[in-house]
Amino acid sequence: MAHSDASWQGWPAPAKLNLFLHVTGRRADGYHLLQTVFQFLDYGDTLDFLPRDDGVICRVPEIAGLPQPQDLVVRAAQQLRAVAGLTDGVTIRLAKRLPVGGGLGGGSSDAATVLCALNQLWRAGLSDAQLAQLGLALGADVPVFIHGQAAWAEGVGEMLQPIDIPERWYLVVVPPCQVPTREIFAAPELTRDCKPVKIDGFLSGKCRNVCEPVVFARYPLVRLAHDWLAQQAGHAYMSGTGASVFAIFDDRTQAEALRRMVPDGWAGFVARGCNRSPLQQRRTRGE
């Protein structure tokens, strides 16, 4: 096998923000019915792929607390190979920037990038619809990353309608804690009976993230970060089930100025909203 650096192929795994999140009900299987808007960021993880001829699928480097058999990156590669009836192997090098339990879709985005990249590298020939169906078995957010378009989402997050919204600047603040999505959706106090809204309702500012009060009560650091950001920027929102919170700006300069004020011990980054994800742009280039 050739292992020269020239053989590696790099692919982006961008972050997403939920610009609001309503829970409208619950299915018999326990999955929650949602309404949300996804927009991507020009910031995220990077995955490099090195094809190998011994049939081994592995991820490097090792990540503490994330055994490879449980890693969505490895599972996505294994499932794609099985569905496509292939025997190829690959080494996947993951450069992680998105926080675990941060509400930015890191694990789902990584899985989507694996599916899209290996579909091309292995010439598996699956359609986007097939990749999205495969991804849904890995996580409810995986399909939106595969399709790569900002979207109005319903169902469990898999019913997607492309949406064109302003591509503004975001300051994302991440306090030093992880919020397990499963815990928040299992919380008895979570509001699960939101009246369904239409896109006009979102555009007119009538939507919110119903997970915020649940997370704030259980994770004081997230409330602290939200309140600090709201005080500084005049507004703040939580993405998904947290822990990340964000504020919206018309220009990068304002966002960067506030980023420099983020308290010690918290992470913060500035990114541009993207209606067409960096992954989709990479796929279109076909490099």
N, C-alpha and C positions, 0 to 999 in steps of 0.2 A: 504494500500500500504506500502511496505517496502522501507524505505529511508536510509538504512545504507550505509556508504561509500563503503562497500564491494559490493554493488549492482551496483555501477557506473562502466561503461566500457569506457576506454579512447581510443581515436583514433586520429591520426595525420592528420593535414591539411597542407601539405607542400607548400612552396613558389615555384613559377616557375620563370625562366628568359626567355625572348625572346632574343635569341642570334643574331638575326637580324629581321627586319620587313619590308617587301615590300608590297605595295598596287598595285595590277595589274588591278583593275577595280572596277566597282560598279554594283550591281544587280538592277533590276527594283524596288525592295522593299526597296532600300536604303542601304542595307548591303554591306560592302566592301569585295572585294575578296583579299585575302592575301596570302603571302608566308612567313613562319617563321619557326624557330626551337625552340621548347620548351625543356628545361632541368629543372629538379627539383632540389631543395635544401634540405639538411637535416636540415631544419629550417622552422618553421611555427607556425600556431595556433594549439591548442589542443581542441578537443571537447569530453566531457564526456556525456554518455547517461544513463538515468535511466528510464527504462520502467515503465509505470503506467497503472492502470486498469480503469481509469475513462474517457478515450478517449480524454483527454486534451493534446494538443501539445503546449509546451511553451519553451522559451529560457531564461536562466538566465546567468549573471545578466542583468539588463536593460542597454541599451547602448544609450547615449545621441544622439539625432538626427536620430535614427534608430528605428522607431516604428516596433513592432513585425510583423504586417501584411505585411510590406515591406521588411522584412529581408529574404534574400535568404535561411538562415538556416531554418526558419519556413516554408517558401514556399516549399522548397524541401521536407520536411517531409510531409506536407499536400498533395503534388502532388503524392508522392510515395504511401501514404496510399490510396488515391482515385483510382489510377491506379490499385493497387493490390486488391482493394475491401476489405480493412481491417477496423477495428474500434479501433485499439490499440492507446494508447497515449504514450507520452514520455516527459521527461524534459531533455533539452539539455543545458549543462553548457559549455559556450564558453570562453576559455582563449585566448585573442586576442594579438598576437605579430606582425602580419603583418599590415602595415599601410593602411588605407583606401585611395584610390586614389594614390597608390604607384607603380602600374604597376607590382606587384608581384603575382597577381591572388588571393588575399586573399578571397574575397567574393565567387568567383567561386570554389576555393579549399574547402572552408567550405561547400558549397552546395554539392559538389561531395562526401565529407566525410560523410555527412548526408545520402545521397542516398545509399552509399555502406554499411555503418554501420547498418542502419535500414533495409536494404534489408536482412542482416544477422540476426539481432536481432529479427525482426518481422517475419522471415522466409517467406518473400514475394515471393522469388523464381524467381525474374526477372534476365534475362541474362545481361551481360555487355553491349551488343548492345542495349537492352531495357533501361537500366539505362542511357546510353549515349544519347539516343534519348530524354529521359525525361529531362536530364540535359541541352541539347541544347536549350530547351524552356526557361531555366532559365538564360543562358549565353553562349556565343560562346566558352568560354574557359573551360566549365565544362567537356565536353567529354574527353579531354586529361588527366585531373586529374582522371577520372574514369578508363580509360585504364591503366594509371600509367606507361607508357613507354615514355622515351624521344622520340620526334617525329618531323619529317618534316611535316608541316601542310600547307594545302591549302584550297581553298573554303573560308568559313567564319571562318575557324579554325577547322572545324569538319572533314575534310578529312586528316586522320592521317596515316603516314607511319613510323614505328619504325626506329630509327636511333641510331647507336652506335658511340658515340663521347667520347673524353677523359673526365674523371670525375675529373676535376681540382678544385682548391680552388678559391673562389670568395670573394672579399670585396665588400659589398653592402652599399652604402651611401644614406641616405634618408634625403633630406632637409625638413624643416618644412613647407611644403605646400602640397595640394592635387590637382591632375590634373584629371578633369573629362574626361573619355575616350570619351564620347559622344561629348564633345566640340571639341576635337582634330580631330575626324573623320568628324565633320561637317565643319571644317575650309576650306574656299575656296582655301587657298594657299597650302593645302596638296597635295603632289604628288600622283596621282592616276593612273598613266600610266607606272608603272615600267614594263620593259620587263621581262617576266617569266624567271627564272633561274632554274638550276638543282642543285642537292645536291653537285656536284663537284664544282659549282660556290661558294657555301657557304664554302666548305672546303678549297678552295684556297683563301679565304678572299675577295671575290668580292662583298659581300653583306653589307648592312648598315641598319640603322633604319631611314626610311623616315619621321618618326614623330618628330625626333630630332629638326630640324630647326623650326617647328611649335611651339613645346613646349618651346624651348629656347627663342623665341621671345615673347611669352605670359607669361612665368613664369621665370623671371630672376634668381630666386633662384636655379632652376634646371640647368640652364646654369652655374651658379657659382659653383655648386657642381661638375658638369661634368668637368669644366675647372680645378678646384682644383685637382680632382682625376687624370685627364690626365697629369697634370704637375708632380704629385708625382709618378705615376705608369708608365708613358710613354704611356698610352692609357686609354680610358674610353668609356663606352657604356651606353645607356639608355635602360631600359627594358620596352617593351610595349609602352604605352603612358606616361610613367613616373608616379611619380616623381623620382623613384629610378634610380640610376646610379651604374655601377659596373666595377670592374677591375678584371683581371684573373691572377692567380698565380700558379706556379708549386708546391709550398709547403705552408703549413699553417703558418709557422713562418713569412714569408715575409708579408703575408696578415695581420696577427695580429699586426705586427710592424707598419704597416701603419694605421691600425684601431685606434691605440692609438694616432695617430696624427689628427684624424678627428676633425674639429673645433667644439667648444662648440655650442650647439643649433642644431646640426645635429645628426641624429642617424646613427649608423654604426654597422654592424655585419659581421662576417666571417662564411662562410658555404661551405660545399663540394657539388659539383655537383653530381647528382644521375641520372643515366639512368633508374633505376627502383625506383619508388617513395617510400617514407616511408609509404604512404597509401597502396600501392600495397604489400609491405612487410608485413604490419600488416594484410591484408586480407589473404595472403598466410599462415600466422601462424595460422589463424583461432581460435584465443584465445577467 
